[in-house]
């Protein structure tokens, strides 16, 4: 298996203030990242920019996944949040 060398990355996107826990790819190519900074952030990869930060009421958002064209976020205390992600 090839090794990942973080010191040689080509680009990095800034946005989260704490560690990134997961990344989900939306059908239109956007990405949604979750973090222990209590946010989910939407990214437009082609333009290399953040579209929107979404604040969670949970202390930490541990995972994101796509389900039936909605984003599902798993957070602390066993909670799940379904988010409608529009254009």
C-alpha positions, -999 to +999 in steps of 0.1 A: +000+000+000+014+034-009+023+057+020+006+090+025+031+118+031+013+149+045+044+170+042+042+167+004+006+176-002-002+198-031-030+218-016-049+222+017-082+238+024-086+257+056-119+260+075-122+237+104-107+248+137-102+212+149-096+178+135-116+166+105-135+134+113-151+125+079-157+136+043-188+128+022-190+133-016-223+146-028-237+136-062-230+171-077-194+169-068-195+190-036-179+177-005-192+178+031-167+176+059-174+171+096-152+180+125-149+180+163-152+218+160-190+213+160-194+221+123-201+205+089-187+225+061-197+223+024-170+227-002-170+234-039-139+215-049-136+228-085-135+264-072-114+254-041-137+273-018-159+267+012-196+272+004-212+271+038-204+262+074-233+245+093-231+247+131-242+217+150-259+218+184-238+187+193-203+190+208-187+170+180-198+159+146-181+125+141-193+114+107-211+125+075-228+103+048-252+107+020-286+090+023-316+096-001-301+128-013-298+142+022-267+145+043-267+125+075-244+136+103-236+115+133-228+135+165-219+129+201-244+112+225-256+090+197-276+116+178-282+117+140-291+148+121-306+148+085-298+179+065-314+189+033-285+201+011-298+225-017-281+240-047 
